[in-house]
Amino acid sequence: MAKKSKNIRQRRFGTGDGFAGGGGGALAGGGLPGGLGGGNLMSQVRKMQEEMEKTQEELAQEEVVGTSGGGMVEIVMDGHQAVKAVRLKPEVVDPDDVEMLQDLLLAALNDATEKAKALAEERMGDVTGGVNIPGLGF
């Protein structure tokens, strides 16, 4: 009688693969709908993670330049939006008009930030196939 009870339990609750009476589950190689094997999916996720890490390292080496005032002010930023350099033409430095210099610096910084964001979105989009993955920070 105990054996009969066990069989009923297996039919009612299945064996862990999502289908009553089947093998060891999707991640154990049982397969997913659409023909995707769980092992294959995990392999693809690992590969994407590796590509994303590589792309992040490359972004740290790439630079963008934000400008304002017709090139009078330049802000150099890497792909992680870290400022690497600030360049000012001597004629933009006027002690009697500090506010103009502040505005030019702000405009150049915003320009560099937008370019760095666009670069990161482009590079990471190449890795993710254009899928927006929350938490990537770009």
A tleap script that builds the chain and sets N, CA, C and O, in Angstrom:
source leaprc.protein.ff14SB
mol = sequence {
  NMET ALA LYS LYS SER LYS ASN ILE ARG GLN
  ARG ARG PHE GLY THR GLY ASP GLY PHE ALA
  GLY GLY GLY GLY GLY ALA LEU ALA GLY GLY
  GLY LEU PRO GLY GLY LEU GLY GLY GLY ASN
  LEU MET SER GLN VAL ARG LYS MET GLN GLU
  GLU MET GLU LYS THR GLN GLU GLU LEU ALA
  GLN GLU GLU VAL VAL GLY THR SER GLY GLY
  GLY MET VAL GLU ILE VAL MET ASP GLY HIE
  GLN ALA VAL LYS ALA VAL ARG LEU LYS PRO
  GLU VAL VAL ASP PRO ASP ASP VAL GLU MET
  LEU GLN ASP LEU LEU LEU ALA ALA LEU ASN
  ASP ALA THR GLU LYS ALA LYS ALA LEU ALA
  GLU GLU ARG MET GLY ASP VAL THR GLY GLY
  VAL ASN ILE PRO GLY LEU GLY CPHE
}
set mol.1.N position { 0.820 -1.185 0.000 }
set mol.1.CA position { 0.000 0.000 0.000 }
set mol.1.C position { 0.864 1.248 0.000 }
set mol.1.O position { 0.499 2.248 -0.619 }
set mol.2.N position { 1.974 1.212 0.665 }
set mol.2.CA position { 2.857 2.374 0.681 }
set mol.2.C position { 3.377 2.673 -0.715 }
set mol.2.O position { 3.540 3.838 -1.080 }
set mol.3.N position { 3.639 1.636 -1.497 }
set mol.3.CA position { 4.140 1.828 -2.856 }
set mol.3.C position { 3.111 2.562 -3.704 }
set mol.3.O position { 3.469 3.451 -4.476 }
set mol.4.N position { 1.852 2.208 -3.571 }
set mol.4.CA position { 0.790 2.861 -4.322 }
set mol.4.C position { 0.732 4.336 -3.957 }
set mol.4.O position { 0.568 5.181 -4.838 }
set mol.5.N position { 0.859 4.653 -2.709 }
set mol.5.CA position { 0.854 6.034 -2.251 }
set mol.5.C position { 2.003 6.818 -2.888 }
set mol.5.O position { 1.817 7.969 -3.282 }
set mol.6.N position { 3.174 6.217 -2.993 }
set mol.6.CA position { 4.331 6.883 -3.588 }
set mol.6.C position { 4.075 7.188 -5.062 }
set mol.6.O position { 4.411 8.275 -5.531 }
set mol.7.N position { 3.486 6.249 -5.796 }
set mol.7.CA position { 3.190 6.467 -7.209 }
set mol.7.C position { 2.204 7.610 -7.399 }
set mol.7.O position { 2.363 8.420 -8.313 }
set mol.8.N position { 1.205 7.682 -6.562 }
set mol.8.CA position { 0.239 8.780 -6.635 }
set mol.8.C position { 0.957 10.100 -6.390 }
set mol.8.O position { 0.706 11.088 -7.080 }
set mol.9.N position { 1.840 10.112 -5.419 }
set mol.9.CA position { 2.600 11.333 -5.111 }
set mol.9.C position { 3.428 11.763 -6.317 }
set mol.9.O position { 3.461 12.948 -6.649 }
set mol.10.N position { 4.101 10.813 -6.983 }
set mol.10.CA position { 4.914 11.158 -8.148 }
set mol.10.C position { 4.042 11.722 -9.260 }
set mol.10.O position { 4.432 12.692 -9.909 }
set mol.11.N position { 2.890 11.146 -9.490 }
set mol.11.CA position { 2.027 11.658 -10.550 }
set mol.11.C position { 1.492 13.035 -10.204 }
set mol.11.O position { 1.371 13.892 -11.080 }
set mol.12.N position { 1.175 13.254 -8.954 }
set mol.12.CA position { 0.592 14.520 -8.543 }
set mol.12.C position { 1.642 15.630 -8.541 }
set mol.12.O position { 1.358 16.734 -9.006 }
set mol.13.N position { 2.835 15.369 -8.034 }
set mol.13.CA position { 3.833 16.406 -7.850 }
set mol.13.C position { 4.955 16.362 -8.864 }
set mol.13.O position { 5.779 17.275 -8.904 }
set mol.14.N position { 5.010 15.341 -9.673 }
set mol.14.CA position { 6.076 15.238 -10.657 }
set mol.14.C position { 7.393 14.860 -10.010 }
set mol.14.O position { 7.442 14.508 -8.831 }
set mol.15.N position { 8.458 14.936 -10.789 }
set mol.15.CA position { 9.759 14.517 -10.282 }
set mol.15.C position { 10.788 15.625 -10.362 }
set mol.15.O position { 11.989 15.361 -10.319 }
set mol.16.N position { 10.339 16.850 -10.475 }
set mol.16.CA position { 11.289 17.957 -10.425 }
set mol.16.C position { 11.645 18.554 -11.771 }
set mol.16.O position { 12.437 19.494 -11.835 }
set mol.17.N position { 11.074 18.026 -12.855 }
set mol.17.CA position { 11.454 18.551 -14.157 }
set mol.17.C position { 10.385 19.454 -14.754 }
set mol.17.O position { 10.544 19.946 -15.871 }
set mol.18.N position { 9.325 19.673 -14.039 }
set mol.18.CA position { 8.257 20.495 -14.570 }
set mol.18.C position { 7.209 19.669 -15.299 }
set mol.18.O position { 6.149 20.185 -15.652 }
set mol.19.N position { 7.491 18.410 -15.524 }
set mol.19.CA position { 6.566 17.505 -16.186 }
set mol.19.C position { 6.451 16.264 -15.322 }
set mol.19.O position { 7.469 15.707 -14.911 }
set mol.20.N position { 5.235 15.816 -15.037 }
set mol.20.CA position { 5.054 14.629 -14.194 }
set mol.20.C position { 5.698 13.418 -14.863 }
set mol.20.O position { 5.454 13.141 -16.037 }
set mol.21.N position { 6.514 12.709 -14.107 }
set mol.21.CA position { 7.094 11.471 -14.585 }
set mol.21.C position { 8.415 11.618 -15.317 }
set mol.21.O position { 8.955 10.604 -15.758 }
set mol.22.N position { 8.978 12.825 -15.478 }
set mol.22.CA position { 10.196 13.011 -16.265 }
set mol.22.C position { 11.449 13.059 -15.441 }
set mol.22.O position { 11.408 12.823 -14.234 }
set mol.23.N position { 12.568 13.361 -16.070 }
set mol.23.CA position { 13.917 13.293 -15.507 }
set mol.23.C position { 14.286 14.336 -14.488 }
set mol.23.O position { 13.501 14.608 -13.578 }
set mol.24.N position { 15.460 14.935 -14.609 }
set mol.24.CA position { 16.073 15.688 -13.529 }
set mol.24.C position { 15.923 17.186 -13.559 }
set mol.24.O position { 16.683 17.869 -12.872 }
set mol.25.N position { 15.003 17.742 -14.305 }
set mol.25.CA position { 14.819 19.186 -14.265 }
set mol.25.C position { 15.595 19.889 -15.361 }
set mol.25.O position { 16.549 19.346 -15.918 }
set mol.26.N position { 15.166 21.116 -15.664 }
set mol.26.CA position { 15.740 21.865 -16.779 }
set mol.26.C position { 17.226 22.141 -16.591 }
set mol.26.O position { 18.008 21.983 -17.529 }
set mol.27.N position { 17.620 22.549 -15.401 }
set mol.27.CA position { 19.017 22.890 -15.192 }
set mol.27.C position { 19.906 21.659 -15.075 }
set mol.27.O position { 21.131 21.753 -15.152 }
set mol.28.N position { 19.280 20.516 -14.891 }
set mol.28.CA position { 20.061 19.284 -14.855 }
set mol.28.C position { 20.087 18.628 -16.229 }
set mol.28.O position { 20.488 17.472 -16.355 }
set mol.29.N position { 19.665 19.353 -17.259 }
set mol.29.CA position { 19.735 18.833 -18.615 }
set mol.29.C position { 18.408 18.346 -19.146 }
set mol.29.O position { 18.358 17.768 -20.231 }
set mol.30.N position { 17.320 18.565 -18.406 }
set mol.30.CA position { 16.006 18.116 -18.841 }
set mol.30.C position { 15.478 18.903 -20.018 }
set mol.30.O position { 14.651 18.388 -20.770 }
set mol.31.N position { 15.926 20.139 -20.206 }
set mol.31.CA position { 15.504 20.940 -21.350 }
set mol.31.C position { 14.452 21.953 -20.974 }
set mol.31.O position { 13.733 21.800 -19.987 }
set mol.32.N position { 14.378 22.983 -21.774 }
set mol.32.CA position { 13.397 24.040 -21.590 }
set mol.32.C position { 12.533 24.108 -22.835 }
set mol.32.O position { 12.941 23.655 -23.905 }
set mol.33.N position { 11.340 24.675 -22.701 }
set mol.33.CA position { 10.510 24.837 -23.889 }
set mol.33.C position { 11.277 25.599 -24.965 }
set mol.33.O position { 12.111 26.448 -24.652 }
set mol.34.N position { 11.000 25.300 -26.217 }
set mol.34.CA position { 11.668 25.976 -27.323 }
set mol.34.C position { 12.992 25.336 -27.685 }
set mol.34.O position { 13.723 25.869 -28.519 }
set mol.35.N position { 13.317 24.205 -27.077 }
set mol.35.CA position { 14.537 23.501 -27.436 }
set mol.35.C position { 15.788 24.012 -26.764 }
set mol.35.O position { 16.884 23.551 -27.085 }
set mol.36.N position { 15.663 24.959 -25.831 }
set mol.36.CA position { 16.850 25.460 -25.140 }
set mol.36.C position { 17.158 24.544 -23.969 }
set mol.36.O position { 16.322 24.369 -23.082 }
set mol.37.N position { 18.321 23.972 -23.958 }
set mol.37.CA position { 18.746 23.169 -22.830 }
set mol.37.C position { 19.219 24.077 -21.715 }
set mol.37.O position { 19.804 25.125 -21.986 }
set mol.38.N position { 18.985 23.708 -20.486 }
set mol.38.CA position { 19.406 24.517 -19.349 }
set mol.38.C position { 20.905 24.733 -19.317 }
set mol.38.O position { 21.365 25.833 -19.012 }
set mol.39.N position { 21.677 23.699 -19.627 }
set mol.39.CA position { 23.135 23.837 -19.648 }
set mol.39.C position { 23.574 24.820 -20.713 }
set mol.39.O position { 24.498 25.604 -20.492 }
set mol.40.N position { 22.924 24.788 -21.863 }
set mol.40.CA position { 23.227 25.715 -22.949 }
set mol.40.C position { 22.898 27.146 -22.531 }
set mol.40.O position { 23.664 28.066 -22.816 }
set mol.41.N position { 21.789 27.335 -21.872 }
set mol.41.CA position { 21.386 28.665 -21.415 }
set mol.41.C position { 22.394 29.218 -20.408 }
set mol.41.O position { 22.788 30.381 -20.492 }
set mol.42.N position { 22.804 28.390 -19.468 }
set mol.42.CA position { 23.781 28.837 -18.475 }
set mol.42.C position { 25.111 29.165 -19.151 }
set mol.42.O position { 25.790 30.112 -18.756 }
set mol.43.N position { 25.482 28.395 -20.156 }
set mol.43.CA position { 26.703 28.660 -20.904 }
set mol.43.C position { 26.610 30.007 -21.618 }
set mol.43.O position { 27.577 30.768 -21.650 }
set mol.44.N position { 25.448 30.294 -22.185 }
set mol.44.CA position { 25.247 31.574 -22.866 }
set mol.44.C position { 25.309 32.735 -21.880 }
set mol.44.O position { 25.867 33.785 -22.198 }
set mol.45.N position { 24.747 32.559 -20.697 }
set mol.45.CA position { 24.782 33.604 -19.667 }
set mol.45.C position { 26.217 33.865 -19.236 }
set mol.45.O position { 26.628 35.019 -19.110 }
set mol.46.N position { 26.992 32.792 -19.006 }
set mol.46.CA position { 28.399 32.955 -18.622 }
set mol.46.C position { 29.185 33.672 -19.711 }
set mol.46.O position { 30.007 34.542 -19.424 }
set mol.47.N position { 28.928 33.303 -20.960 }
set mol.47.CA position { 29.627 33.935 -22.080 }
set mol.47.C position { 29.289 35.423 -22.142 }
set mol.47.O position { 30.170 36.254 -22.361 }
set mol.48.N position { 28.006 35.759 -21.950 }
set mol.48.CA position { 27.606 37.161 -21.974 }
set mol.48.C position { 28.265 37.927 -20.823 }
set mol.48.O position { 28.696 39.065 -21.009 }
set mol.49.N position { 28.347 37.322 -19.647 }
set mol.49.CA position { 29.007 37.965 -18.509 }
set mol.49.C position { 30.470 38.256 -18.831 }
set mol.49.O position { 30.971 39.343 -18.542 }
set mol.50.N position { 31.147 37.288 -19.425 }
set mol.50.CA position { 32.552 37.473 -19.793 }
set mol.50.C position { 32.706 38.599 -20.809 }
set mol.50.O position { 33.613 39.424 -20.700 }
set mol.51.N position { 31.813 38.627 -21.796 }
set mol.51.CA position { 31.868 39.688 -22.801 }
set mol.51.C position { 31.590 41.054 -22.185 }
set mol.51.O position { 32.205 42.049 -22.570 }
set mol.52.N position { 30.666 41.103 -21.231 }
set mol.52.CA position { 30.348 42.372 -20.565 }
set mol.52.C position { 31.541 42.859 -19.745 }
set mol.52.O position { 31.850 44.051 -19.743 }
set mol.53.N position { 32.206 41.946 -19.053 }
set mol.53.CA position { 33.389 42.327 -18.274 }
set mol.53.C position { 34.494 42.851 -19.189 }
set mol.53.O position { 35.153 43.842 -18.876 }
set mol.54.N position { 34.686 42.182 -20.311 }
set mol.54.CA position { 35.698 42.615 -21.276 }
set mol.54.C position { 35.342 44.004 -21.815 }
set mol.54.O position { 36.207 44.871 -21.938 }
set mol.55.N position { 34.077 44.200 -22.130 }
set mol.55.CA position { 33.630 45.495 -22.645 }
set mol.55.C position { 33.815 46.584 -21.596 }
set mol.55.O position { 34.206 47.701 -21.934 }
set mol.56.N position { 33.542 46.282 -20.331 }
set mol.56.CA position { 33.746 47.256 -19.253 }
set mol.56.C position { 35.214 47.653 -19.165 }
set mol.56.O position { 35.531 48.828 -18.983 }
set mol.57.N position { 36.112 46.676 -19.295 }
set mol.57.CA position { 37.546 46.969 -19.272 }
set mol.57.C position { 37.940 47.849 -20.457 }
set mol.57.O position { 38.734 48.778 -20.311 }
set mol.58.N position { 37.382 47.553 -21.625 }
set mol.58.CA position { 37.673 48.359 -22.810 }
set mol.58.C position { 37.142 49.779 -22.658 }
set mol.58.O position { 37.795 50.734 -23.081 }
set mol.59.N position { 35.958 49.927 -22.057 }
set mol.59.CA position { 35.383 51.260 -21.845 }
set mol.59.C position { 36.281 52.127 -20.966 }
set mol.59.O position { 36.344 53.343 -21.145 }
set mol.60.N position { 36.969 51.501 -20.022 }
set mol.60.CA position { 37.874 52.254 -19.150 }
set mol.60.C position { 39.034 52.839 -19.944 }
set mol.60.O position { 39.629 53.832 -19.526 }
set mol.61.N position { 39.364 52.233 -21.088 }
set mol.61.CA position { 40.481 52.703 -21.906 }
set mol.61.C position { 40.053 53.697 -22.987 }
set mol.61.O position { 40.876 54.456 -23.500 }
set mol.62.N position { 38.769 53.690 -23.328 }
set mol.62.CA position { 38.284 54.586 -24.378 }
set mol.62.C position { 37.998 55.968 -23.805 }
set mol.62.O position { 37.598 56.105 -22.649 }
set mol.63.N position { 38.207 56.986 -24.626 }
set mol.63.CA position { 37.992 58.362 -24.178 }
set mol.63.C position { 37.070 59.102 -25.130 }
set mol.63.O position { 37.047 58.852 -26.335 }
set mol.64.N position { 36.311 60.020 -24.548 }
set mol.64.CA position { 35.488 60.950 -25.309 }
set mol.64.C position { 35.893 62.353 -24.882 }
set mol.64.O position { 36.439 62.548 -23.796 }
set mol.65.N position { 35.620 63.328 -25.744 }
set mol.65.CA position { 35.961 64.715 -25.434 }
set mol.65.C position { 34.702 65.551 -25.573 }
set mol.65.O position { 34.085 65.610 -26.637 }
set mol.66.N position { 34.335 66.197 -24.473 }
set mol.66.CA position { 33.238 67.149 -24.491 }
set mol.66.C position { 33.813 68.543 -24.650 }
set mol.66.O position { 34.833 68.876 -24.046 }
set mol.67.N position { 33.159 69.357 -25.464 }
set mol.67.CA position { 33.684 70.700 -25.711 }
set mol.67.C position { 32.599 71.750 -25.523 }
set mol.67.O position { 31.405 71.452 -25.539 }
set mol.68.N position { 33.045 72.974 -25.347 }
set mol.68.CA position { 32.147 74.134 -25.342 }
set mol.68.C position { 32.955 75.355 -25.756 }
set mol.68.O position { 34.185 75.327 -25.792 }
set mol.69.N position { 32.237 76.419 -26.066 }
set mol.69.CA position { 32.914 77.653 -26.458 }
set mol.69.C position { 33.724 77.490 -27.729 }
set mol.69.O position { 34.780 78.106 -27.876 }
set mol.70.N position { 33.239 76.663 -28.652 }
set mol.70.CA position { 33.961 76.465 -29.897 }
set mol.70.C position { 35.323 75.824 -29.709 }
set mol.70.O position { 36.260 76.112 -30.454 }
set mol.71.N position { 35.432 74.947 -28.705 }
set mol.71.CA position { 36.699 74.258 -28.454 }
set mol.71.C position { 37.588 74.970 -27.446 }
set mol.71.O position { 38.714 74.545 -27.191 }
set mol.72.N position { 37.080 76.049 -26.880 }
set mol.72.CA position { 37.860 76.790 -25.881 }
set mol.72.C position { 38.007 75.979 -24.582 }
set mol.72.O position { 38.998 76.111 -23.864 }
set mol.73.N position { 37.007 75.142 -24.301 }
set mol.73.CA position { 37.028 74.291 -23.109 }
set mol.73.C position { 36.815 72.858 -23.561 }
set mol.73.O position { 35.900 72.571 -24.333 }
set mol.74.N position { 37.665 71.959 -23.077 }
set mol.74.CA position { 37.548 70.532 -23.376 }
set mol.74.C position { 37.603 69.735 -22.074 }
set mol.74.O position { 38.413 70.005 -21.187 }
set mol.75.N position { 36.718 68.752 -21.992 }
set mol.75.CA position { 36.729 67.804 -20.875 }
set mol.75.C position { 36.938 66.422 -21.489 }
set mol.75.O position { 36.163 66.000 -22.347 }
set mol.76.N position { 37.982 65.718 -21.052 }
set mol.76.CA position { 38.256 64.359 -21.517 }
set mol.76.C position { 37.735 63.401 -20.442 }
set mol.76.O position { 38.027 63.547 -19.255 }
set mol.77.N position { 36.955 62.415 -20.899 }
set mol.77.CA position { 36.312 61.481 -19.978 }
set mol.77.C position { 36.459 60.076 -20.546 }
set mol.77.O position { 36.447 59.894 -21.763 }
set mol.78.N position { 36.599 59.077 -19.671 }
set mol.78.CA position { 36.646 57.703 -20.160 }
set mol.78.C position { 35.235 57.144 -20.280 }
set mol.78.O position { 34.260 57.817 -19.947 }
set mol.79.N position { 35.134 55.912 -20.755 }
set mol.79.CA position { 33.836 55.285 -20.964 }
set mol.79.C position { 33.060 54.990 -19.700 }
set mol.79.O position { 31.885 54.628 -19.765 }
set mol.80.N position { 33.700 55.139 -18.546 }
set mol.80.CA position { 33.024 54.983 -17.253 }
set mol.80.C position { 32.636 56.327 -16.671 }
set mol.80.O position { 32.220 56.405 -15.515 }
set mol.81.N position { 32.766 57.388 -17.456 }
set mol.81.CA position { 32.420 58.753 -17.090 }
set mol.81.C position { 33.342 59.337 -16.023 }
set mol.81.O position { 32.934 60.213 -15.260 }
set mol.82.N position { 34.566 58.861 -15.969 }
set mol.82.CA position { 35.567 59.446 -15.079 }
set mol.82.C position { 36.304 60.533 -15.858 }
set mol.82.O position { 36.777 60.292 -16.969 }
set mol.83.N position { 36.402 61.728 -15.276 }
set mol.83.CA position { 37.088 62.833 -15.938 }
set mol.83.C position { 38.584 62.576 -15.897 }
set mol.83.O position { 39.157 62.342 -14.833 }
set mol.84.N position { 39.211 62.620 -17.063 }
set mol.84.CA position { 40.642 62.365 -17.185 }
set mol.84.C position { 41.447 63.640 -17.372 }
set mol.84.O position { 42.611 63.702 -16.976 }
set mol.85.N position { 40.835 64.667 -17.978 }
set mol.85.CA position { 41.570 65.918 -18.209 }
set mol.85.C position { 40.590 67.061 -18.442 }
set mol.85.O position { 39.476 66.871 -18.931 }
set mol.86.N position { 41.046 68.251 -18.073 }
set mol.86.CA position { 40.329 69.493 -18.361 }
set mol.86.C position { 41.324 70.388 -19.076 }
set mol.86.O position { 42.413 70.660 -18.570 }
set mol.87.N position { 40.934 70.844 -20.265 }
set mol.87.CA position { 41.827 71.711 -21.053 }
set mol.87.C position { 41.123 73.037 -21.315 }
set mol.87.O position { 39.980 73.076 -21.769 }
set mol.88.N position { 41.837 74.128 -21.014 }
set mol.88.CA position { 41.300 75.466 -21.235 }
set mol.88.C position { 42.245 76.255 -22.126 }
set mol.88.O position { 43.460 76.232 -21.930 }
set mol.89.N position { 41.688 76.947 -23.096 }
set mol.89.CA position { 42.493 77.883 -23.886 }
set mol.89.C position { 42.742 79.099 -22.995 }
set mol.89.O position { 41.840 79.522 -22.271 }
set mol.90.N position { 43.936 79.662 -23.035 }
set mol.90.CA position { 44.265 80.787 -22.140 }
set mol.90.C position { 43.287 81.961 -22.246 }
set mol.90.O position { 42.996 82.617 -21.246 }
set mol.91.N position { 42.786 82.224 -23.437 }
set mol.91.CA position { 41.899 83.372 -23.610 }
set mol.91.C position { 40.527 83.201 -22.951 }
set mol.91.O position { 39.786 84.175 -22.818 }
set mol.92.N position { 40.176 81.976 -22.535 }
set mol.92.CA position { 38.890 81.765 -21.876 }
set mol.92.C position { 38.974 82.107 -20.380 }
set mol.92.O position { 37.946 82.250 -19.719 }
set mol.93.N position { 40.176 82.236 -19.859 }
set mol.93.CA position { 40.360 82.539 -18.440 }
set mol.93.C position { 40.401 84.058 -18.268 }
set mol.93.O position { 41.409 84.711 -18.539 }
set mol.94.N position { 39.282 84.587 -17.814 }
set mol.94.CA position { 39.147 86.030 -17.601 }
set mol.94.C position { 38.725 86.242 -16.147 }
set mol.94.O position { 37.597 85.916 -15.779 }
set mol.95.N position { 39.615 86.783 -15.323 }
set mol.95.CA position { 39.280 86.972 -13.910 }
set mol.95.C position { 38.060 87.871 -13.692 }
set mol.95.O position { 37.425 87.818 -12.639 }
set mol.96.N position { 37.739 88.688 -14.683 }
set mol.96.CA position { 36.578 89.567 -14.548 }
set mol.96.C position { 35.278 88.887 -14.974 }
set mol.96.O position { 34.198 89.453 -14.803 }
set mol.97.N position { 35.373 87.678 -15.529 }
set mol.97.CA position { 34.172 86.970 -15.980 }
set mol.97.C position { 34.265 85.481 -15.629 }
set mol.97.O position { 34.257 84.623 -16.512 }
set mol.98.N position { 34.350 85.195 -14.352 }
set mol.98.CA position { 34.448 83.821 -13.864 }
set mol.98.C position { 33.183 83.035 -14.199 }
set mol.98.O position { 33.244 81.835 -14.465 }
set mol.99.N position { 32.054 83.707 -14.184 }
set mol.99.CA position { 30.787 83.030 -14.457 }
set mol.99.C position { 30.764 82.424 -15.866 }
set mol.99.O position { 30.227 81.333 -16.056 }
set mol.100.N position { 31.334 83.113 -16.843 }
set mol.100.CA position { 31.392 82.567 -18.195 }
set mol.100.C position { 32.213 81.271 -18.215 }
set mol.100.O position { 31.815 80.297 -18.854 }
set mol.101.N position { 33.341 81.256 -17.525 }
set mol.101.CA position { 34.174 80.058 -17.472 }
set mol.101.C position { 33.418 78.917 -16.800 }
set mol.101.O position { 33.495 77.774 -17.252 }
set mol.102.N position { 32.697 79.213 -15.738 }
set mol.102.CA position { 31.905 78.187 -15.061 }
set mol.102.C position { 30.857 77.602 -16.003 }
set mol.102.O position { 30.671 76.386 -16.047 }
set mol.103.N position { 30.176 78.457 -16.751 }
set mol.103.CA position { 29.168 77.982 -17.705 }
set mol.103.C position { 29.789 77.113 -18.793 }
set mol.103.O position { 29.223 76.088 -19.174 }
set mol.104.N position { 30.949 77.523 -19.289 }
set mol.104.CA position { 31.629 76.748 -20.324 }
set mol.104.C position { 32.082 75.385 -19.793 }
set mol.104.O position { 31.973 74.372 -20.483 }
set mol.105.N position { 32.591 75.375 -18.562 }
set mol.105.CA position { 33.007 74.100 -17.955 }
set mol.105.C position { 31.810 73.165 -17.775 }
set mol.105.O position { 31.893 71.971 -18.064 }
set mol.106.N position { 30.715 73.716 -17.302 }
set mol.106.CA position { 29.509 72.915 -17.103 }
set mol.106.C position { 29.001 72.348 -18.437 }
set mol.106.O position { 28.636 71.175 -18.516 }
set mol.107.N position { 28.981 73.174 -19.470 }
set mol.107.CA position { 28.519 72.718 -20.777 }
set mol.107.C position { 29.434 71.623 -21.332 }
set mol.107.O position { 28.947 70.636 -21.884 }
set mol.108.N position { 30.732 71.783 -21.194 }
set mol.108.CA position { 31.682 70.775 -21.681 }
set mol.108.C position { 31.552 69.481 -20.890 }
set mol.108.O position { 31.640 68.394 -21.461 }
set mol.109.N position { 31.345 69.588 -19.595 }
set mol.109.CA position { 31.173 68.403 -18.751 }
set mol.109.C position { 29.909 67.641 -19.146 }
set mol.109.O position { 29.924 66.415 -19.257 }
set mol.110.N position { 28.828 68.367 -19.355 }
set mol.110.CA position { 27.590 67.713 -19.779 }
set mol.110.C position { 27.746 67.060 -21.148 }
set mol.110.O position { 27.233 65.965 -21.375 }
set mol.111.N position { 28.449 67.722 -22.058 }
set mol.111.CA position { 28.695 67.166 -23.390 }
set mol.111.C position { 29.504 65.870 -23.291 }
set mol.111.O position { 29.176 64.880 -23.945 }
set mol.112.N position { 30.554 65.877 -22.479 }
set mol.112.CA position { 31.389 64.681 -22.305 }
set mol.112.C position { 30.590 63.548 -21.668 }
set mol.112.O position { 30.727 62.391 -22.066 }
set mol.113.N position { 29.761 63.872 -20.688 }
set mol.113.CA position { 28.952 62.851 -20.016 }
set mol.113.C position { 27.993 62.190 -20.997 }
set mol.113.O position { 27.856 60.967 -21.002 }
set mol.114.N position { 27.332 62.983 -21.821 }
set mol.114.CA position { 26.410 62.421 -22.812 }
set mol.114.C position { 27.147 61.529 -23.804 }
set mol.114.O position { 26.647 60.467 -24.177 }
set mol.115.N position { 28.321 61.951 -24.227 }
set mol.115.CA position { 29.104 61.137 -25.167 }
set mol.115.C position { 29.566 59.840 -24.522 }
set mol.115.O position { 29.553 58.792 -25.166 }
set mol.116.N position { 29.977 59.897 -23.255 }
set mol.116.CA position { 30.422 58.686 -22.554 }
set mol.116.C position { 29.255 57.716 -22.362 }
set mol.116.O position { 29.420 56.506 -22.518 }
set mol.117.N position { 28.075 58.248 -22.024 }
set mol.117.CA position { 26.890 57.394 -21.880 }
set mol.117.C position { 26.541 56.726 -23.202 }
set mol.117.O position { 26.253 55.530 -23.243 }
set mol.118.N position { 26.566 57.497 -24.276 }
set mol.118.CA position { 26.248 56.951 -25.600 }
set mol.118.C position { 27.245 55.861 -25.997 }
set mol.118.O position { 26.862 54.838 -26.564 }
set mol.119.N position { 28.512 56.083 -25.698 }
set mol.119.CA position { 29.546 55.091 -26.000 }
set mol.119.C position { 29.281 53.801 -25.227 }
set mol.119.O position { 29.335 52.710 -25.795 }
set mol.120.N position { 28.996 53.930 -23.929 }
set mol.120.CA position { 28.736 52.745 -23.105 }
set mol.120.C position { 27.484 52.014 -23.582 }
set mol.120.O position { 27.479 50.785 -23.652 }
set mol.121.N position { 26.428 52.749 -23.910 }
set mol.121.CA position { 25.204 52.115 -24.394 }
set mol.121.C position { 25.456 51.367 -25.697 }
set mol.121.O position { 24.950 50.263 -25.894 }
set mol.122.N position { 26.237 51.971 -26.580 }
set mol.122.CA position { 26.555 51.331 -27.860 }
set mol.122.C position { 27.352 50.048 -27.639 }
set mol.122.O position { 27.017 49.003 -28.197 }
set mol.123.N position { 28.405 50.126 -26.827 }
set mol.123.CA position { 29.264 48.965 -26.603 }
set mol.123.C position { 28.515 47.850 -25.882 }
set mol.123.O position { 28.613 46.683 -26.263 }
set mol.124.N position { 27.770 48.207 -24.845 }
set mol.124.CA position { 27.053 47.190 -24.086 }
set mol.124.C position { 25.882 46.644 -24.906 }
set mol.124.O position { 25.528 45.473 -24.770 }
set mol.125.N position { 25.283 47.475 -25.747 }
set mol.125.CA position { 24.221 47.013 -26.626 }
set mol.125.C position { 24.717 45.964 -27.597 }
set mol.125.O position { 23.984 45.041 -27.952 }
set mol.126.N position { 25.978 46.104 -28.034 }
set mol.126.CA position { 26.573 45.097 -28.912 }
set mol.126.C position { 26.660 43.750 -28.189 }
set mol.126.O position { 26.464 42.699 -28.800 }
set mol.127.N position { 26.952 43.786 -26.893 }
set mol.127.CA position { 27.100 42.554 -26.110 }
set mol.127.C position { 25.742 41.932 -25.805 }
set mol.127.O position { 25.568 40.718 -25.911 }
set mol.128.N position { 24.776 42.778 -25.422 }
set mol.128.CA position { 23.471 42.268 -24.993 }
set mol.128.C position { 22.486 42.107 -26.137 }
set mol.128.O position { 21.350 41.683 -25.922 }
set mol.129.N position { 22.904 42.438 -27.340 }
set mol.129.CA position { 21.996 42.334 -28.478 }
set mol.129.C position { 20.897 43.373 -28.434 }
set mol.129.O position { 19.827 43.178 -29.010 }
set mol.130.N position { 21.159 44.484 -27.749 }
set mol.130.CA position { 20.182 45.558 -27.663 }
set mol.130.C position { 19.173 45.398 -26.544 }
set mol.130.O position { 18.321 46.265 -26.353 }
set mol.131.N position { 19.255 44.300 -25.798 }
set mol.131.CA position { 18.331 44.080 -24.693 }
set mol.131.C position { 18.768 44.936 -23.516 }
set mol.131.O position { 19.929 44.884 -23.109 }
set mol.132.N position { 17.853 45.721 -22.967 }
set mol.132.CA position { 18.163 46.565 -21.821 }
set mol.132.C position { 18.138 45.708 -20.559 }
set mol.132.O position { 17.082 45.227 -20.148 }
set mol.133.N position { 19.292 45.520 -19.954 }
set mol.133.CA position { 19.392 44.719 -18.742 }
set mol.133.C position { 19.528 45.678 -17.566 }
set mol.133.O position { 20.520 46.402 -17.469 }
set mol.134.N position { 18.533 45.690 -16.665 }
set mol.134.CA position { 18.588 46.610 -15.523 }
set mol.134.C position { 19.840 46.394 -14.683 }
set mol.134.O position { 20.306 45.268 -14.511 }
set mol.135.N position { 20.370 47.492 -14.166 }
set mol.135.CA position { 21.503 47.418 -13.266 }
set mol.135.C position { 22.860 47.493 -13.934 }
set mol.135.O position { 23.880 47.384 -13.253 }
set mol.136.N position { 22.905 47.674 -15.240 }
set mol.136.CA position { 24.205 47.783 -15.903 }
set mol.136.C position { 24.833 49.138 -15.678 }
set mol.136.O position { 26.047 49.283 -15.813 }
set mol.137.N position { 24.046 50.119 -15.344 }
set mol.137.CA position { 24.604 51.411 -14.971 }
set mol.137.C position { 25.017 52.294 -16.132 }
set mol.137.O position { 25.931 53.106 -15.990 }
set mol.138.N position { 24.381 52.158 -17.252 }
set mol.138.CA position { 24.668 53.105 -18.332 }
set mol.138.C position { 23.403 53.724 -18.817 }
set mol.138.O position { 23.430 54.552 -19.728 }
savepdb mol mol.pdb
quit
